Amino acid sequence: MSQLQIVSNYLVDNLKHIKKIRSVRVMDEGAILVDVAHPRFHEDIMIYVVAGELSVGFIKKTLNANTNADRHTLYIVSLELIAPDGLHASMTRGLRLLLEGFAGRIYVYTVMGTQVHIFPVRVDRQGNLTPESPVRLEDLSGEYATFDDEYLLGVRKIAGFNPQSFSIEIETPVPEYLVPYFDRLDAPTSATISEVKRAYRRKARQNHPDTDPSPGATERMQAINEAYQRILEWMGDE
């Protein structure tokens, strides 16, 4: 069995046992569609396990197609593919494009026997790698990225393994006047401060006038900023 198949099987077998995952479907070799449930919405996330060439054409095609289909995109790439020595990345055009959208970070996998390890690595401009802690599959969630590149321009839906902090809980009921502000951010009224901030970043990336040319973008952004400020004031985190 190839490493790609081992990693794909690992993801499918483990993701389907996570409570917030509603469904896991294998779409193609190395392509897995995951439906992630949140308190008030759900996200479709397409995961690509990449063992071959990481080309600009593949990245552009998949990001555009998935964003248009209202899906987030996540690439999990073989460490050997981007850095044969495990220490220094070959700074190909495809890797540079991914690093731009994923804030200088890429998810990689290694396989030792039947053991699969998935973890993010930071890549600096010289191609030096800084590994981070292994991911928790239950942290899978969607994000947004803004590209300003000759190959991609504008906002695309991406995904990653982003730990959620539950250390600060809201212990008092949310006043009724604040409920519309939570709705404006697509955040549940039970959200923690960290979850509110994450919801705000998501909405801001979607609606900022610099990336959203549609009419009313400025007014929508102002309304999002107002909601965010009102909620933080109530939470005591101005």
C-alpha positions in Angstrom: 0.0 0.0 0.0 1.4 3.4 -0.9 1.9 6.2 1.6 -0.8 8.2 0.0 -3.3 5.4 0.6 -2.1 4.9 4.1 -2.6 8.6 5.0 -6.0 8.7 3.2 -7.2 5.6 5.1 -6.0 7.1 8.3 -7.9 10.3 7.8 -11.1 8.5 6.7 -11.0 6.0 9.6 -10.3 8.6 12.3 -12.4 11.6 11.0 -15.6 9.6 10.9 -15.4 8.9 14.6 -15.2 12.6 15.6 -18.5 13.9 17.0 -18.7 17.1 15.0 -18.0 15.4 11.7 -21.3 14.7 9.9 -19.9 12.8 7.0 -16.6 11.7 5.3 -16.5 10.8 1.6 -13.7 9.7 -0.6 -14.1 11.6 -3.9 -10.9 10.4 -5.6 -7.5 9.0 -4.8 -6.2 11.4 -2.1 -9.3 13.6 -2.2 -11.6 13.4 0.9 -14.8 15.6 1.4 -15.6 16.2 5.0 -18.8 17.8 6.4 -18.0 19.6 9.7 -20.9 20.7 11.9 -20.8 23.8 14.0 -23.4 25.1 16.4 -25.2 27.2 13.8 -23.7 26.2 10.5 -21.6 23.6 8.8 -18.6 23.6 6.5 -17.6 21.3 3.6 -13.9 20.8 3.6 -12.0 19.1 0.7 -8.8 17.5 1.9 -6.1 16.7 -0.7 -3.3 14.3 0.4 -0.5 15.2 -2.0 2.3 12.8 -2.8 3.2 13.9 -6.3 3.9 17.2 -8.0 2.6 20.3 -6.1 1.9 22.4 -9.2 0.5 25.9 -9.4 -2.1 24.6 -11.9 -3.4 22.0 -9.4 -3.6 24.5 -6.6 -5.3 27.2 -8.6 -7.8 24.7 -10.1 -8.8 23.1 -6.8 -8.9 26.4 -4.8 -11.1 28.1 -7.4 -13.4 25.0 -7.9 -13.9 24.4 -4.2 -14.5 28.1 -3.3 -17.1 28.3 -6.1 -18.7 25.2 -4.7 -18.8 26.7 -1.2 -16.1 24.3 0.0 -12.9 25.0 1.9 -9.6 23.5 0.7 -6.8 21.8 2.7 -3.6 20.4 1.4 -1.6 17.8 3.4 1.7 17.3 1.6 4.3 14.6 1.9 7.3 16.1 3.8 9.6 14.2 1.4 8.0 16.0 -1.5 8.7 19.5 -0.3 11.9 18.8 1.6 13.8 15.6 0.7 16.3 16.1 3.6 13.5 17.0 6.0 15.1 20.3 6.9 15.1 22.6 3.8 12.2 23.1 1.4 12.6 23.3 -2.4 10.9 26.6 -2.9 8.9 25.8 -6.0 6.2 28.1 -7.4 3.5 25.8 -6.1 4.9 25.8 -2.6 5.4 29.6 -2.6 1.7 30.0 -3.6 0.5 27.8 -0.8 2.7 29.5 1.7 1.2 32.9 0.7 -2.3 31.7 1.3 -1.6 29.7 4.4 0.5 32.5 6.1 3.9 30.8 5.7 2.7 27.5 7.0 1.9 24.1 5.3 0.6 20.9 6.6 2.8 17.8 6.0 2.6 14.1 6.7 5.2 11.4 7.4 4.6 7.6 7.5 6.7 5.2 9.5 5.4 1.7 9.0 1.7 2.1 9.6 2.1 5.2 11.9 0.9 8.4 10.3 2.0 11.8 11.6 0.4 15.1 10.4 1.8 18.4 11.6 2.3 22.0 10.4 5.7 23.4 9.4 6.7 27.0 9.1 8.8 27.8 6.1 10.9 30.9 5.9 12.0 32.7 2.7 15.2 30.7 2.6 13.2 27.4 2.8 14.2 26.5 6.4 11.6 24.4 8.1 10.3 24.8 11.7 8.1 21.9 12.6 5.2 22.5 15.0 3.1 20.2 17.2 1.1 17.4 15.5 -2.4 18.3 14.7 -5.6 17.1 16.4 -8.1 16.0 13.8 -11.0 17.3 15.8 -9.6 20.8 15.3 -10.4 20.7 11.6 -12.1 23.9 10.5 -12.5 26.3 7.6 -10.8 29.7 7.2 -10.3 32.3 4.5 -7.2 33.5 2.7 -6.5 36.5 0.6 -4.2 35.9 -2.4 -2.4 38.7 -4.2 -0.4 36.8 -6.8 -0.1 36.5 -10.5 -1.8 33.1 -10.3 -4.5 33.8 -7.8 -6.1 37.1 -6.7 -8.8 37.6 -4.1 -10.3 35.6 -1.3 -10.4 31.8 -1.3 -11.8 29.3 1.2 -9.1 27.3 2.9 -9.0 25.0 5.9 -6.6 23.9 8.7 -6.4 22.4 12.1 -7.0 25.4 14.4 -7.2 24.6 18.1 -10.1 26.3 19.8 -9.7 27.8 23.3 -12.5 27.0 25.8 -10.7 28.5 28.8 -13.0 31.6 28.9 -16.6 30.7 29.0 -19.6 33.1 29.0 -21.3 32.3 32.3 -24.1 34.9 32.2 -26.9 34.9 29.6 -26.5 37.0 26.6 -28.8 40.1 26.7 -31.4 40.0 24.0 -30.1 43.2 22.4 -26.8 41.5 21.7 -28.3 38.5 19.9 -28.5 40.2 16.5 -24.9 41.1 16.8 -23.9 37.5 17.4 -26.1 36.6 14.4 -24.3 39.2 12.3 -21.0 37.4 13.0 -22.5 34.0 12.5 -21.4 33.2 16.0 -23.5 31.3 18.7 -24.4 33.2 21.8 -22.5 30.6 23.7 -19.3 31.5 22.0 -16.1 32.2 23.9 -14.1 35.3 23.3 -11.7 33.4 21.1 -14.6 32.0 19.1 -16.0 35.5 18.6 -12.7 36.8 17.4 -12.4 33.9 15.0 -15.9 34.5 13.7 -15.1 38.2 13.2 -11.9 37.4 11.2 -13.9 35.1 9.0 -16.6 37.7 8.3 -14.1 40.4 7.8 -12.2 38.4 5.2 -15.5 37.7 3.4 -16.8 41.3 3.4 -13.9 43.7 3.5 -14.2 46.2 0.6 -10.7 45.5 -0.5 -11.6 41.9 -1.4 -15.4 42.2 -1.9 -16.3 44.5 -4.9 -20.0 44.0 -4.6 -22.3 46.9 -3.8 -22.8 47.5 -0.1 -19.5 45.9 1.0 -18.5 49.0 3.0 -21.8 49.1 4.9 -21.6 45.4 5.6 -18.1 45.8 7.0 -19.2 48.7 9.2 -22.0 46.6 10.6 -19.6 43.7 11.3 -17.2 46.0 13.1 -20.1 47.4 15.1 -21.3 43.9 16.2 -17.8 42.9 17.1 -17.2 46.0 19.2 -20.5 45.7 21.0 -19.9 42.0 21.9 -16.3 42.6 23.1 -17.5 45.5 25.3 -20.0 43.2 26.9 -17.4 40.5 27.4 -15.0 43.0 28.9 -12.3 42.5 26.2 -12.3 45.9 24.6 
